[in-house]
């Protein structure tokens, strides 16, 4: 990829994770000056400095994700007798530094203790040895294996999230029933459903935007890798160059190209459409039967939480059936932080089963702890069932030496803009070569 595209990728990477508490990270640009950085009031006792895009909120705040996180931090403050002082980056434009760029600088210069980080940042800082190994935390013993895999760098668990965010296909079950179509399991099933919808007069069967089409690619690229019992060896082969990322990615890109060529996806509309804003209206109006979105979109009336039809959320088509796609963000502690020990204790409480039960019940999300579960809304049960069975692929993995979610998003955009599949694969080969050349 060109240097300018990589720079843009850092600005866009977090928007691809919309629905997570850190969705707003990518909106944080602008110059790093006093008006951008907001520091909460500190006391004279023990203090843990927390760098985040989320300011501490009052109890009546409408942002549920922020409020849920605040509840867990309040638990840590009460139990430990510490104060968590927030530093937040709140620039109003995209023109200069992104949140990720500011976070990298702050961690490298040991400016804070606790951080909320995106996957590419976790990978970079983990490789540099700038993040504490969290594997000895008491709460780490309860983590799902998916969390360990996604946030382990060089054998160290360097980040822990408060939720597992899953992406799936949001489908209008009534429209499938109307045309006597079973919900698709494989890519072939999906193409046949789209063919029938198109023949029945539905102009665009799949509503798409410029952020989330990579979910189709991940489901097909890594279904076998994450569910075939040989995950560590396959990732090692990719990291060493023995295997090629492009060979994994090619089937998914060929599938997307076929969807575009057959008119099942409107590439011209997708490339300029924001997530949900571009396709949401047609989906809610039952003009298109299929869109893709994140778990939380089924929980809120501002997205797809209240429809006039039966909504079902299923995994993406793959050779192994319906496949959830899961990206990750996480909390991390600076390895050389001034208050590293206190920060680790704060995080240990924030991701304890007790705190995660509160967080998960507030947000109705999948917990990173295998001991914590929350009843999901009926529409999400098909997706949740697959995850509980241990069937999923990761859209981000700090153990891979090529960042996945943001880079794949950008290369999919090249496809939408007219690039060939071979050109897209060459972009992955270039990224892999650059990773292999790193000292």
Steps between C-alpha positions, in 0.01 A plus 500: 500500500612857438621709789205737470259206515664370814474842661133512411460148630612606845230767492232258384586182683289569806191604308499145367443392861182701537280392787787444740550756774799631308315559173562871551879459503540560130311826529783626715729697276626854517807640665602380841462813706327593828157520339532146365627331815265515798628391838264421785557638846743302716522466875806480724476124558576201277425584137488289186519700178268362233525605133175439315262654248231489767469761771360399837127559480233595747245236607236638263715484187321354198803316360446149638845374405668783687275460801568127519874553490474771766319259730790254486757774559299621799516147641879505471527843659288393795676169560854633462464851638645651183382769263497434127586827326378512140697661220293506183575603144207698364611673182226599262643408161705242310770722359796432726559241769257214557429346837720206406793727416465690826466174696820362345689813599365502854576133565849526354573795726343343812255788537212300653439172682191341349394523134210401276657388170408376152633177348774651282624710792499197732708307247754780447549577869503134597779433253694793646467363853312811614200314649488300823441126488155458657493121505563489877189703585244300694229597251710377207441143615132533405549633146359325199767353276394742225622789715838343565557427132405849383701691758817295536822644355830312525344266754372780726137590567525876451134613491159398633164636375175534689289350224516274198355687203366271230404590143234311309249514217179676595224340293131565446368154585154590366641562151689171506180322603301679230721350229544166681872551551701339778746727676837455322778288642762500223611749233309293244184523711543874530539549124186296435298708748621819333411358157143430609459841662630668185261300279211600727568866434720593794749737341785459752475190725798600717516845658867595547718786620866590470596355839378145554523292183826354631287287731410278202869464423602404853229234528630323190870574548542379856215260569728196480792678668307578818285188506724231358709423807826634357467872568839570658695316232314672216557844650868417552526407132345832401730696729808323364398544136465127443131563426348801326219717635386552141435127455262511798336823384447416132176294530328776697603768252389286206166453676455876549594563137234254388239670721593834343506370141156340539352819645430350839713775660499857367873576511460865398257564783697296753826688445339830605263369770559527871416206723124455552431848362550373146302176508293522817199680357450250218536207737245641745267581210533135382648602165810290563500176701864482616745736671802447722548659844639454849334332799388822670304616194233245590472644852425861416202667336739745332621213277312172456365433847141570401385371162160440338609150401667199657868581529758221519875548543707214359864435417657573162505224237802269514601144421430423867155659501388824658809672641508790751785747453653655810743794518661612827600808695637482852625664818875494551749613765825672410796275579697796637207700635553702817207331673510171313422280800197704604383512137525122474291464816239741361480303176481173692183623668356655181520164322412282799192283470314726741570813298445332164160377615401861566650617172343221294155540654511875441605469135351154424824382342715188489743496791873422461465277808384145442318522836278794410200476270205726431176411324510660156205627299330229287636639174858442616459140615620337174823702511542450874449124469788471254731697725405292802582191293846647447443562129627842381784676326700793629500818295794628702780303658802654669687174439505561122780721375275664239216703653177351370185705553608843376721377216235264365240777520720725286581232244130413467448866415751462219283217366189717527682774310586274207819315595531138389522212744862449393581863580341461841703187566816686401417756769489223762828359371660842538374534856636156585837579347524822699417308819768241424759773444442659840807466726 
